[in-house]
């Protein structure tokens, strides 16, 4: 959504006027930043595991868990925002399905990642 807001909006079935591209970019940069932080946390965890230092592994694992919980919170707010938009009639067409279901899928994937990390 950051680089190609019109294509992303079309994919989710959300009409996006050119003057509102900034809103899609704001949404996109949030996910881009969170993804970069998750990538870095995963890399730190892999490095800590390979060093066999239990303190580093525990710290890196906590960082990764915090980021995953943050992602779940953000995506949960996206679900609630979608419900409000649907209820108020501001969202229609394919967006009624794709936007909240996509966010719910991401919450589920992040929940699985947190759960898997605690096994």
Backbone as a ProteinNet text record, in pm:
[ID]
protein_1_A
[PRIMARY]
XXXXXXXXXXXXXXXXXXXXXXXXXXXXXXXXXXXXXXXXXXXXXXXXXXXXXXXXXXXXXXXXXXXXXXXXXXXXXXXXXXXXXXXXXXXXXXXXXXXXXXXXXXXXXXXXXXXXXXX
[TERTIARY]
81.9	0	86.3	208.7	291.9	333.8	382.8	434.6	326.4	225.4	120.9	-16.9	-58.2	-185.4	-305.7	-306.5	-420.9	-434.5	-322.5	-326.3	-371.1	-317.6	-358	-505	-553.2	-694.8	-782.8	-742.8	-820	-821.5	-708.8	-698.8	-798.5	-812.3	-903.2	-1046	-1067.8	-1202.2	-1245	-1147.6	-1176.6	-1154.6	-1258.5	-1237.2	-1147.9	-1049.7	-954	-934.1	-982.6	-963.7	-817	-761.4	-619.8	-580.4	-672	-637.8	-632.3	-676.6	-668.7	-558	-470.6	-357.9	-274.5	-268.5	-188.1	-237	-367.7	-420.4	-372	-372	-322.4	-173.4	-100.9	43.2	70.6	-9.5	6.3	-16.3	-115.8	-144.5	-27.8	22.3	130.2	260.9	295.6	423.6	421.1	304.2	291.7	326.2	269.8	296.8	440.4	494.3	632.7	728	704.2	788.7	776.9	655.3	634.4	700.2	688.3	752.5	904.3	962.1	1106.7	1151.3	1074.9	1108	1097.3	994.6	979.9	1095	1134.7	1247.2	1374.1	1399.5	1517.2	1511.8	1395.1	1380.8	1401.7	1349.9	1369.4	1516.7	1585.6	1729	1808.8	1772.7	1841.9	1818.8	1697.5	1667.2	1748.5	1757.5	1835.9	1983.2	2035.9	2175.6	2195.9	2101.4	2111.5	2107.1	2019.9	2011	2141.2	2199.8	2324.9	2442	2433.1	2540.6	2526.2	2412	2383.8	2389.8	2357.2	2352.8	2207.2	2170.1	2030.2	1974	2054.8	2006.5	1972.1	2057.1	2030.1	1907.3	1893.5	1778.1	1650.2	1651.4	1532.1	1497.2	1596.8	1573.6	1522	1584.8	1542.1	1402.1	1371	1237.8	1132	1165.6	1070.7	1046.9	1154.1	1138.1	1044.6	1064.3	981.2	835.8	815.4	679.4	611.3	684.6	626.1	582.7	665.9	631	510.7	505.3	390.6	263.2	270.2	153.1	111.7	208.3	177.6	106.1	155.5	90.9	-51.3	-72.5	-208.6	-300.1	-247.9	-328.8	-366.3	-270.3	-295.5	-398.5	-380	-472.9	-611.2	-617.5	-747.2	-821.5	-748.3	-811.1	-858.6	-784.1	-828.6	-960.3	-975.6	-1100.5	-1215.4	-1193.5	-1297.2	-1331.8	-1230.6	-1254.4	-1336.1	-1308.1	-1384	-1529.7	-1551.9	-1689	-1764.6	-1699.6	-1762.5	-1794	-1700.8	-1722.8	-1835.4	-1842.3	-1951	-2083.5	-2087.1	-2208.9	-2262.2	-2168.1	-2210.4	-2236.2	-2211.4	-2236.8	-2124.4	-2007.1	-1893.9	-1811.5	-1837.8	-1761.7	-1859.7	-1830.6	-1919.1	-1841.7	-1912.2	-1850.9	-1758.5	-1651.5	-1554	-1484.9	-1475.9	-1405.8	-1469.7	-1601.8	-1670.9	-1611	-1566.2	-1505.1	-1354.1	-1284.2	-1139.1	-1069.9	-1119.7	-1049.4	-1054	-1172.2	-1170.3	-1116.9	-1143.4	-1093.3	-941.3	-886.4	-740.7	-676.9	-733	-680.2	-694.5	-807.8	-828.5	-728.1	-698	-598	-461.9	-425.7	-297.4	-294.2	-405.3	-412	-389	-455.2	-440.1	-298.6	-235.1	-97.3	-2	-22.6	63.5	39.5	-86.3	-117.1	-48.1	-52.9	15.9	165.9	224	367.6	402.5	320	344.5	329.3	222.9	196.6	308.6	353.8	460	589.5	614.3	736.5	737	621.3	611.3	610.9	607.9	604.4	736.1
-119.3	0	125.8	118	237.4	287.3	196.3	237.4	245.2	161.5	156	155.4	267.5	268.4	234.4	275	246.2	96.5	29.2	-115.5	-188.8	-148.9	-211.1	-189.6	-70.7	-42.1	-126.2	-138.1	-219.8	-366.6	-416.6	-554.6	-583.2	-489.1	-508	-462.3	-406.9	-364.1	-234.8	-151.1	-23.3	88.1	165.2	276.6	381.2	428.3	523.2	635.9	752.3	868.8	910.9	962.4	1000.9	1095.6	1183.9	1277.5	1210.9	1085.7	1014.6	908.6	909.8	816.3	825	942.3	959.3	866.6	845.5	757.1	614.2	568.6	434.2	425.1	530.3	529.3	527.7	598.7	595.7	453.5	386.5	248.2	159.1	180	97	113.4	234.6	255.5	192.7	190.5	124.7	-23.4	-89.2	-231.3	-255.8	-166.7	-179.3	-167.4	-71	-53.2	-172.9	-219	-333.4	-458.4	-477.6	-591.5	-585.8	-466.5	-451	-481.8	-434.5	-463.6	-612.8	-677.5	-821.7	-898.5	-855.8	-920.9	-908.6	-789.3	-768.8	-849.5	-855.9	-932.7	-1081.3	-1129.1	-1270	-1299.4	-1206.1	-1223.6	-1223.3	-1132	-1129.1	-1258.2	-1311.4	-1437.1	-1550.9	-1558.1	-1663.5	-1653.1	-1530.3	-1509.6	-1551.4	-1515.7	-1551	-1702.3	-1769.3	-1914.7	-1979.5	-1928.6	-1987.4	-1961.9	-1855.2	-1826.9	-1909.2	-1975.2	-2059.3	-1982.8	-1853.7	-1773.1	-1761.7	-1831.4	-1832.5	-1693.6	-1603.7	-1468.6	-1392.9	-1405.4	-1339.3	-1399.1	-1530.3	-1596.9	-1548.2	-1539.6	-1495.9	-1350.9	-1263.4	-1122.3	-1106.5	-1175.6	-1167.1	-1224.7	-1331.9	-1390.4	-1295.9	-1223.4	-1125.2	-1012	-966.5	-860.7	-906.3	-1027.6	-1081.5	-1094.9	-1144.6	-1155.5	-1019.5	-917.4	-783.4	-731	-751.1	-705.2	-780.8	-909.8	-987.4	-942.9	-916.4	-866.7	-728.5	-643.5	-512	-528.1	-617.9	-644.4	-694.6	-783.5	-832.5	-719.3	-629.4	-515.8	-425.3	-394.3	-307.9	-372.1	-499.3	-567	-583.8	-598.1	-605.4	-472.5	-362.1	-230.5	-216.6	-271.9	-270.7	-345.9	-458.5	-535	-451.5	-391.5	-308.2	-188.3	-126.4	-13.1	-55.9	-175	-227.9	-250	-304.6	-328.6	-196	-94.3	37.4	93.2	78.2	128.5	54.5	-75.2	-153.7	-112.2	-101.7	-65.8	70.7	165.8	301.3	316.3	211.8	215.4	278.2	297.7	358.4	257	129.5	26.4	-66.6	-101	-189.3	-277.9	-355.2	-441.1	-546.1	-573.7	-674.5	-637.4	-507.5	-461.7	-515.7	-538.6	-591.6	-726.1	-802.8	-932.2	-921	-860.1	-865.7	-788.1	-672.3	-590.4	-654.7	-681.9	-741.7	-884.9	-961.3	-1099.1	-1103.2	-1011	-1003.2	-969.6	-873	-836.2	-952.5	-1022.6	-1137.4	-1248.7	-1268.7	-1368.5	-1333.1	-1203.9	-1162.2	-1177.9	-1148.6	-1170.8	-1319	-1404	-1547.8	-1596.6	-1548.9	-1589.5	-1542.9	-1420.6	-1369.9	-1446.1	-1479.8	-1558.7	-1694.5	-1757.2	-1886.2	-1872.4	-1763.4	-1741.8	-1724.4	-1650.5	-1633.2	-1767.3	-1838.4	-1967.4	-2066.8	-2070	-2161.2	-2129	-2000.6	-1960.9	-2001	-2028	-2064.9	-2215.2	-2293.2	-2439.4	-2493.7
0	0	0	52.3	61.2	-76.9	-160.5	-290.4	-397.9	-388.7	-490.9	-425	-367.3	-295.2	-382	-507.6	-593.8	-620.5	-642.6	-667.6	-541.8	-425.8	-300.1	-270.2	-294.2	-270	-361.7	-487	-581.5	-537.2	-489.1	-444	-331.5	-237.5	-125.1	-155.5	-273.7	-311.6	-245.5	-212.8	-147	-248.6	-281.7	-374.2	-308.1	-381.3	-326.4	-426.8	-391.5	-477.3	-470.6	-580.4	-581	-466.6	-426.3	-319.6	-182.2	-171.7	-43.8	-42.6	-142	-145.1	-17.3	42.7	163	274.2	284.3	388.2	367.7	244.1	215.5	243	213.3	241	391.2	468.4	614.1	665.9	614.2	651	608.6	488.6	434.7	509	547.3	615.7	753.3	816.9	947.9	935.4	835.5	816.4	771	689.8	646	765.1	853.2	971.5	1065.7	1090.6	1178.8	1120.2	990.7	925.7	938.1	921.3	937.1	1079.3	1177.5	1317.2	1347.2	1293.2	1313.2	1248.7	1130.7	1061.5	1146.1	1199	1282.6	1410.9	1474.3	1598.5	1572.5	1460.9	1426	1401	1335.3	1309	1438.6	1531.8	1661.8	1738.8	1729.6	1797.9	1738.3	1606.6	1540.6	1579.7	1585.5	1625.3	1770.4	1857	1998.7	2016.6	1941.3	1951.2	1907.2	1799.3	1750.1	1844.7	1926.2	2021.9	2149.8	2165.9	2282.9	2414.6	2411.5	2533.4	2577.9	2687	2729.5	2759.5	2812.1	2843.5	2716.6	2614	2486	2418	2426.7	2365.5	2431.7	2564.2	2636.8	2602.3	2597.2	2564.4	2421	2327	2186.8	2170.1	2242.4	2236.6	2290.9	2398.7	2453	2354.2	2287	2185.7	2074.3	2028.1	1920.9	1967	2089.5	2143.4	2152.8	2199.8	2211.1	2075.5	1974.6	1840.4	1784.3	1809	1762	1833	1962	2035	1984.7	1953.6	1896.5	1762.2	1679.6	1551.2	1568.5	1667	1693.2	1738.3	1820.7	1867.2	1750.2	1665.1	1549.6	1456.1	1425.6	1335	1398.4	1530.1	1598.3	1587.5	1598.3	1579.5	1435.1	1340.8	1200.3	1184.3	1254.1	1247.6	1303.5	1420.8	1482	1394	1335.2	1245.7	1124.7	1073.5	959.8	997.7	1115.3	1161.3	1173.5	1229.1	1240.8	1102.1	1008.2	872	801.6	821.5	760.8	822.8	955.1	1026.8	983.7	962.5	925.3	775.6	698.4	555	474	536	466.1	387.6	405.2	336.9	267.7	144.6	70.5	-24.1	-100.9	-201.9	-142.6	-215	-172	-42.4	-14.8	105.5	232.9	229.6	348	388.5	292	321.4	339.9	244.1	240.3	352.6	386.5	486.4	625.5	682.1	816.1	817.5	711.5	708	693.4	616.1	603.8	737.4	808.7	940.3	1037.5	1032.6	1121.5	1090.9	963.6	926.6	985.5	979.9	1036.1	1187.4	1253.8	1399.7	1428.7	1352.5	1373.4	1349.9	1244.7	1216.1	1325.3	1372.8	1479.7	1609.8	1636.7	1755.3	1748.7	1630.8	1613.7	1635.1	1586	1603.8	1752	1825.1	1969	2039.2	2007.3	2070.4	2040.2	1915.3	1875	1950.3	1971.1	2041.2	2187.5	2244.6	2386.8	2408.2	2299.5	2314.8	2364.5
[MASK]
+++++++++++++++++++++++++++++++++++++++++++++++++++++++++++++++++++++++++++++++++++++++++++++++++++++++++++++++++++++++

